[in-house]
Amino acid sequence: MASHKAWKTAFSWLETHASTADEGIHTLYCDGFHAKVMSYDLIPRELAKFESHRETIDIQFTVAGAEGIEISTPESLASLNDYDPVKEVEHFKTPDTIHGWVNNCQGYFTILFAGEPHMPKLMVPGNKSVKKVVIKLPVKILQP
């Protein structure tokens, strides 16, 4: 799985296009394997919610600014809604305590595998907004 050409495609795209790509969705290889470029204002933890994906791996790369991404385990979270296969997401309630945290700063990336709950969009000191790319890498194309 780690040597699959999809990983090289994803990181090559980030290296050559992330800083100049227009906001929106850019297909990388096949349907479902794409880069989503977006900008947004950061929010406090109490307004954010955990999400998890079953069919895709997220590579979250920060182009400008920084954001906090809280991480957790599925066992420690209560579901807010059933898994939506069309949107490929399930949301979870925010727990009282923080399980894990990543400051995704400019030029850094975080890989979130299928089934790993994460909560992006979080405020970090000195930053009010972020421009980022989320590469959606379908798990099925990594399988032999």
N, C-alpha and C positions, 0 to 999 in steps of 0.2 A: 504493500500500500504506500509506503513512504517514498518509493522510487518511481511511482506512477507519473507519467508525463503531465498530468493535470496539475500537480504541485508546481512544476516548472512553469507551466502556462500561467498559473495564478501569480506567482512571484515575478515573472518577467513582465506581466501586464502592470503590476504595481510599480515596478522600477521604471518602466517607460511611459506610462500613461497617467498614473494616479495624480500627479501634481497639475496636470493640464486638462484632464477630462472634464467634460460638462457634467453637471448634475443629471442624474437619471440612471437608467439601466443599460449596461453595455454587455452584450453576449460575448462570451470568451471562447467557447468551443462547441457547446451544444445547448439545447433548450434546458434551462434550469441551472446551467453553469454560467454565472454572470457576475459582474461587478456593479454594485449599486453605489453611486456617488451621491453624497448628501451633506447638508449643513443644517445645524439646528442649535438652539439655545439649550444650555444645560439646565437641569432641574434638581431640586432637593430630593433626597432619598425618599421622603414620605409621599412624593408624587409619582415616583417611578414604579415599575413592576417587572418582576422576573419573567423571562421567556425562555423557551426551550424549543429546539427543532429536532425532529426525528430522522429526517431524510437528508439533511445538509450539514456540512461543516461551515462555520463562519470563520473567515480570516478578516479581522477588523483592524484596519490600518488608518492611523491618524495622519491626515495631510497637513492640517493647521490647527493650532490650539491643543487642547487636551481634554480628556474626559475620564471619569471614573467608571469602571465596570466592576460591579459586585458579582461574585461567583458563589455558587452553592452546590449542594448535592440534591438530587431529586427526592431522596428520602426525608430531607429536612424541611421540605416545603409543602404547603397545602395548595392544591390546584384551585384556580379561580374559574376555569372553564374547561370544557372538554377540548381535546386536541382538534384543531381545525386543519384537515388535510389539504384544503384549497390554499389557505394562507401559510400552511406548513408551520404552525406555531401553537403552543400551549402556554398560557399565562399562569403565574403563581402568585400567591399572597406574599407580601414582603414580611419576613420574620423580624422579630424585635432585635435580634443580634446579627452582627455581620460575620459571615462564615469565611469569606475571602474577598480581596479587593485588588484590582490592578489599576494603576494610573496609566492610561494609554496616551502617552505624550507624542508630540509631533515626530514623525519618522519611525514610530514603533508600531508593532502589530501584536495582536493577541489571537491565538487560535482557540476556538471553542468547538469542541467536537459534538456530534449529534448526541442528544440526551443530556448535555451539560447546561443546567440553568444558569442564566446570566442576566444582569440588569444594567444596561448601558444608560447613557444620557446623564450620568451623575456629575454634580458640581465638584470641581477640584479648585483649590486656592489659585488665584491669579487668572482664571479662565471663565469666560461667560458663555462661550460657544465653541463648537468644534466643526471642522470639515473632515469627513472621513469617507473611506471606501469600505464596504462590506462585500467581500467576495463570497458568494454562495457556491460551495463545491458539493455537488450531489454525491453522497456516499456510494450510490450504485455504480458510478463510473469508475470507482477505485477498485471494485471487486473484479477478480480474474474471470 
